[in-house]
Amino acid sequence: MEFTVVTLFAVLTVAVFAQVVARYLFNQPPAWTEELARFCQVWIILLSSSICIRKGSHLAVDYLGPALPPLARRALKMFTGLLVVVYAAAVAVWGVRLMAIGAMQVSPALQLNMGLVYLVFPVAGGLMLVEAVVRILGEAPDGGRS
């Protein structure tokens, strides 16, 4: 996943660089560079979410957790993990619906089927779901070994 995100970031960087160069040299950047950069950014953000879940690096406000006893802290982590599972499942399910709607549309500059662009929602939702479940099982009292 990290390789995919880094590759998309490289594509985004090249597209934005090409847009800036074309704007200053020709006073008119190609429209496809902006669209490609936007699509790459959406994919990067959503795919990176599963990486953040795996590493536990999402932004969090943690005032209550440290003040709780260990058992309650673990229960709170499992509860928030379950909320992430529900969110990820919603992203995946609604992403499939959005993809079906997008399949009837074409992007203006790249002439790309928007269903392919919206494919990131069910993919990222599924990846986040898997990562969240693995994380919850790691927090389980027996470490997920039952």
WOLINRA-V647905 format. One record per residue. N is the residue number from 1. PHI is phi in whole degrees, 0 to 359 (* if undefined). BURIAL is I if it has 9 or more other C-alpha atoms within 8 Angstrom, else O. Layout:
n: {N	N}
phi: {PHI	PHI}
burial: {BURIAL	BURIAL}
//
This chain:
n: {1	2	3	4	5	6	7	8	9	10	11	12	13	14	15	16	17	18	19	20	21	22	23	24	25	26	27	28	29	30	31	32	33	34	35	36	37	38	39	40	41	42	43	44	45	46	47	48	49	50	51	52	53	54	55	56	57	58	59	60	61	62	63	64	65	66	67	68	69	70	71	72	73	74	75	76	77	78	79	80	81	82	83	84	85	86	87	88	89	90	91	92	93	94	95	96	97	98	99	100	101	102	103	104	105	106	107	108	109	110	111	112	113	114	115	116	117	118	119	120	121	122	123	124	125	126	127	128	129	130	131	132	133	134	135	136	137	138	139	140	141	142	143	144	145	146}
phi: {*	299	298	298	295	296	296	298	294	295	297	300	297	296	296	292	299	298	295	295	299	295	295	280	278	246	61	202	285	293	294	294	293	294	295	298	298	296	296	297	297	297	297	299	298	288	291	293	300	293	295	296	295	300	272	67	252	292	299	215	257	238	272	281	309	296	277	271	293	306	293	293	297	296	297	296	297	293	297	294	297	294	296	295	299	297	298	297	296	296	299	294	295	290	296	297	295	296	297	295	293	294	297	266	239	232	292	295	271	273	56	264	297	293	300	290	292	284	303	298	292	293	295	295	299	296	296	298	300	298	297	292	295	300	295	297	297	290	272	300	306	263	71	81	253	236}
burial: {O	O	O	O	I	O	O	I	I	O	I	I	I	O	I	I	O	I	I	I	I	I	I	O	O	O	O	O	I	O	O	O	I	I	I	I	I	I	I	I	I	O	I	I	O	I	I	I	I	I	I	I	I	I	O	O	O	O	O	O	O	O	O	O	O	O	O	I	O	O	O	O	I	I	O	I	I	I	O	O	I	I	O	I	I	O	O	I	I	I	I	I	I	I	I	I	O	I	I	I	I	I	I	I	I	I	I	O	O	O	O	I	I	I	I	I	I	I	I	I	I	I	I	I	I	I	I	I	I	O	I	I	I	O	I	I	I	O	I	I	O	O	O	I	O	O}
//
